Amino acid sequence: MAVLQKGLLVYHSTIHDFNPEEIKTPCWFSVIPEQSHYHLCYKHFGHPCGRLITYRLRENVTVADLSIDGYLRMIVNANGNYKLANLMKGSGVYNGYKNYQDQAEVMLVDTAILEFVREESIDLNKKVRYVEKNSEWRMVDEDNIVSSSNNGCCVPRRRRGKNSIVPA
């Protein structure tokens, strides 16, 4: 179990047109705006309608921590993120989960804990790679990778369309 602190900013990127104050849960967020942005680039490269929406937590939020709970990670691996999130939504125990090892990810299941802060348009023409960075996995903009021995530039990668994943 973990607690996300009241006031924490979380970021949701989307191509869908909806009123940000009426976001539906369960819903994926990141605690790092660039990760939210790059995730959308990876899924919807070239789409003309990218949006980065910022929310603030209205209260402390109790979540499961997938980065340390192997049992819950197995549920996600076997059934998907939304299956676990929907089980949590009805449980009254957790308001979602966090997984900071992968994409600084947060899945939240209760809209009442979210306060809309702002929205901005984002460019979805960034080519991204999923790389291990400081013992955590992050998406990075290929055009901003500087050649050095510490950034994973020499790790072979598989190409998948316009974006790629660096294998472990």
Secondary structure by P-SEA (a helix, b strand, c coil): cccccccbbbbbbbccccccccccccbbbbccaaaaaaaaaaacccccbbbbbbbbbccbbbbbbccccaaaaaaaaaccaaaaaaaaaaccccccccccccccbbbbcccccccccbbbbbbccbbbbbcccccbbbbbcccccccccccccccbbbbccccccccc
